[in-house]
Amino acid sequence: MRKVFLSFLLCSLAVSLTSFAFASTQTEKLPNIVFILADDLGRGDLGCYGQTKIKTPNIDSLAASGMKFTRHYSGNNVCAPSRAVLMTGMHPGHCVIRNNSEVQPEGQRAMPENTPTLVGELKKRGYVVGGFGKWGLGYPGSVSSPTRIGFDKFFGYNCQRVAHSFYPEYLWDNDTKVIINEHPVPGHGKLPEGADVTDVSVFKKFQGQNYSSDIINAKLLEFVEENAEKPFFLYWPTTVPHVALQVPEDSLKEYEGLWDDPPYLGNNGYVPHHAPRAAYAAMITRFDRAVGKLIALLKEKGIYGNTIIVFTSDNGATHDAGGVDSNFFNSTGGLRSRKGNMYEGGICAPCIVVWKGKVVAGSTTDRVSGFEDWMPTFLDIVDTASQKAVDKPKVDGISILPTLLGKKQEPRPFLYRESSGYGGQQTVIVGDWKAVRTELQKAARQNKTIKDVKTELYNLAEDLFETNDVAAKFPEKLRELEEIMAREHVYNEVFPMPLLDPK
């Protein structure tokens, strides 16, 4: 009788615990989501990825508090198409925006009306949605301007071209222009003919009064303050460290004089600067301090533990334009090439994920993942927490929630990228294997066919820096990856791909 009673008691206790756990799940508060997107930041620019010259203590602390990715890929090799992959969950062979495309007088080409987006999906699930920084996916008043696709609050640049200056005349507050500089400083310019470049004062004309990043960063902190009691999605697409090289003097002084730093005279685009290396480092460190302020506020409000934080970059380190010296800082971390290319240095981005109590602090993953994975991952998290069945849009991305939680996950079947820009390129990654095609436009002008274009093949496990093309040694593997390239590209009349599309 005693055994029966004990058995009944244990059984009742188990049921009670299960019910309690279920009830806890049912009432679990939806997690906040913070997505920090740097602009042209190479993974080698961060201390947690090996940087030794630029100070990034707050971002490094994030890496120590969460998971660091070694094989995370930006949506594409330049701004707009990379962000489109993030927002739609579709890879570049299917995505609606596949290259930068300017609209005059301000903005970039809009996404088609009713395109499913991460913003819209989170909005449907009860999130307050705020964006602070650079948009670039729909000109002002278009069907995919920030407010039209669901942002409750947007403050920053609509246009990535306008964002070349950190001292613009105005920024957008939702659909209203807000003047921030009565005397704006353009992002492009030159020194007067015969200027004495040894005189620092001649460069002063390229320094403005109100630094856009500081104003934007203050607005995003206000957003957190106002919405700390609600589930929110904070999208922070900063313009740092995209050129022009412009930074307030108080930050510049931290690095000025540390290295040999020849002045940049503006001969390669954007504005001149008397200490370009110091300026680049100072821009990143000032941004890092802003990240620290956000983390401190989340903790102060008691919501850090219920906030998922993702930090990454929209593409690899910039090429040497506007005075940036990527080689000096080893901004690519040794990876081949830079922004605009499909080699690792152009698309393999830094990525850090923090989620206290869920993501193991100090962990690392080498899983192949990409920007298209964030929509299904976030929706997985939110729908599981809410215990509600909500229809999800069809996407190319794969939820990486199991990886974040430290569980075993099937390897990604493939990751595909293409761009009609920078000569026309394709790449596909399957495990450690990577195929790359370049100069498709040149081949098209020479009336060649796709069969005439050389496809390079690399084994990244043995050759991370893509120095040894092994296509001739592994023809079957090459053929397998070329078939994926052919299959995953779908014709888009706005962004045609030479040799891949019908004439």
ABEGO torsion letter per residue (X at the ends): XAAAAAAAAAAAAAAAAAAAAAAAAAABBBBBBBBBBBBGBBAAABAAAGBAABBBAAAAAAAAABBBBABBBBABABBAAAAAAAAAGBBAAABABABBBBBOABEBBBBBBGBBBAAAAAAAAGBBBBBBEBBGAEBBGBAABAAAAGBABBBEBABAAAAABABBABBBBEABBBBABABBBBABEBBBBGBBAABAAAAAAABBABBAAAAAAAAAAAAAAAAAABBBBBBBBBAOABOBBBBBAAAAAAABGABBBBBBAGAAEEBBBABAAAAAAAAAAAAAAAAAAAAAAAAAAGAAAABBBBBBBABBBBBBBGGBBAAAAGAAGGBBEBBGBABAAAABBBBBBBBBGABBBGBBBABBBBAAAAAAAAAAAAAAAAGBBBBBBBBABBBAAAAAAGBBBBBBABBBBBBABGGEBBBBBBEABBBBBBGAAAAAAAGBBAAABBBBBBBAAABAAGABBAAAABAAAAAAAAAAAAAABBBBAABBBBGABBX
